[in-house]
Amino acid sequence: MRLRHRTPSVRLIRHEVVKATNLLARELRLERGEEILYLQRLHSADSAPVAVEEMYVALRRTAGLLEGPPSARIEKHLDERCGVSLNRSLEQIEAVTATLMQERMLNLSSGAALLQIVRHQFAGDEVVVFSGTFYRPEAFPIRLDLRRQ
C-alpha cells in the first residue's frame, strides 16, 4: 500500500479463544478440540476497507500471546510476547464470491468477487497461523511480466 502512496491500517474486529474443529486441527496440525485463538481483522487503505481476514493461531505454540490487551498487530506480538518468528508462508490464491458478512464489511454489492489468499505461516517446521484474507480485487491488482525465452 505504501508503494501505491496509500496509508495502510488494520483494525481488530473480533478475537476469542475457540476449540479447533476437525478442519482447523488439520490445517494447524493440532488435535481436535485444542484451544486456538480466532481473530478477525479489517484492513484499510486511506481509511477505506480493502480486506477482511480470519486468522487462527495455535496457542500451544505461542505461550504468552494472550498476556496483555489484544492487538491487531498479531505478528508483532508473536515476536515480542512469545519469541515466535514467522519465517515461512505457504499461500494459495483464488477468486471467490463474497459472503454477506464480507459484502457488508467491504461495502460490496451482492455477489461480488473477492481475491482470497489462504495462508499457512510457519515458525520452523510448525504451523503457527492459518488464515484466510479476502481482498477487494481492485485493491490488489496482480501484475505479471512474462517473457518467452
Secondary structure, DSSP 8 states (H G I E B T S, - for coil): -GGGT--EEEEEEEEEEEE--HHHHHHHT--TT-EEEEEEEEEEETTEEEEEEEEEEEGGGSTTTTSSS--S-HHHHHHHHH-----EEEEEEEEEE--HHHHHHHT--TT-EEEEEEEEEEETTEEEEEEEEEE-GGGS---------
